[in-house]
Amino acid sequence: MTKAEWYVGKEGKAEHLVYLNKEGKELNKLLDGEKTMIIRGAAGKKSPLGGRAKVDDTLYFVETGGDMSVTHKARISKVIESEKMTKEESIDFVKKYEKELNLSKKQYERWAGKKYLAVYEVSDIEAIEPFTYNREKNMDDWIITEDINTIKL
């Protein structure tokens, strides 16, 4: 499988385009301080982002089901990635960060039970001049790039 040109390795600082669940009001919860972490999971053989999201990386947020414009940015202030877990350990992991994640029931059901989980603490969230981006087919819900400008339209 070929890697997309925005794929970034583990070295250096990265900028991330992160999809937030509109139905779960993730962006609103982050802005209101009701949520301080976002979660990603994987059922496969490794952690969701493979160690490529690091403290001080910049996150750009877009809401699923919205007009696909990027409206806010933030900084990763903490990263916690799990080792391979059993279903029970995974559920316990999600419960441990329940307050910080503030997940909807649907989101909880999506993440709890995955073999690998990672939580990312978000800080310094701010509104930015909205922009749209080049959404290619089969894009994940978290896109890693060296420079967000490479995917801006």
ChimeraX attribute file (.defattr): number of C-alpha atoms within 10 A of each C-alpha:
attribute: neighborCount
match mode: 1-to-1
recipient: residues
	/A:1	3
	/A:2	4
	/A:3	7
	/A:4	12
	/A:5	11
	/A:6	16
	/A:7	12
	/A:8	20
	/A:9	15
	/A:10	12
	/A:11	9
	/A:12	10
	/A:13	17
	/A:14	22
	/A:15	23
	/A:16	24
	/A:17	21
	/A:18	20
	/A:19	21
	/A:20	20
	/A:21	18
	/A:22	14
	/A:23	12
	/A:24	16
	/A:25	15
	/A:26	23
	/A:27	21
	/A:28	13
	/A:29	15
	/A:30	19
	/A:31	14
	/A:32	10
	/A:33	12
	/A:34	15
	/A:35	21
	/A:36	21
	/A:37	24
	/A:38	21
	/A:39	20
	/A:40	18
	/A:41	22
	/A:42	17
	/A:43	15
	/A:44	11
	/A:45	9
	/A:46	16
	/A:47	20
	/A:48	23
	/A:49	18
	/A:50	11
	/A:51	15
	/A:52	19
	/A:53	25
	/A:54	21
	/A:55	16
	/A:56	17
	/A:57	17
	/A:58	24
	/A:59	25
	/A:60	23
	/A:61	23
	/A:62	27
	/A:63	20
	/A:64	16
	/A:65	11
	/A:66	10
	/A:67	9
	/A:68	17
	/A:69	15
	/A:70	22
	/A:71	17
	/A:72	18
	/A:73	22
	/A:74	20
	/A:75	21
	/A:76	20
	/A:77	17
	/A:78	15
	/A:79	17
	/A:80	12
	/A:81	18
	/A:82	17
	/A:83	12
	/A:84	18
	/A:85	17
	/A:86	13
	/A:87	14
	/A:88	12
	/A:89	17
	/A:90	22
	/A:91	18
	/A:92	15
	/A:93	20
	/A:94	22
	/A:95	14
	/A:96	11
	/A:97	16
	/A:98	14
	/A:99	13
	/A:100	21
	/A:101	24
	/A:102	20
	/A:103	24
	/A:104	14
	/A:105	9
	/A:106	10
	/A:107	15
	/A:108	17
	/A:109	12
	/A:110	13
	/A:111	22
	/A:112	20
	/A:113	22
	/A:114	23
	/A:115	24
	/A:116	26
	/A:117	26
	/A:118	24
	/A:119	22
	/A:120	22
	/A:121	19
	/A:122	23
	/A:123	19
	/A:124	10
	/A:125	19
	/A:126	12
	/A:127	13
	/A:128	13
	/A:129	9
	/A:130	11
	/A:131	13
	/A:132	14
	/A:133	16
	/A:134	10
	/A:135	12
	/A:136	9
	/A:137	6
	/A:138	6
	/A:139	9
	/A:140	12
	/A:141	14
	/A:142	19
	/A:143	20
	/A:144	22
	/A:145	20
	/A:146	17
	/A:147	15
	/A:148	18
	/A:149	10
	/A:150	12
	/A:151	16
	/A:152	12
	/A:153	9
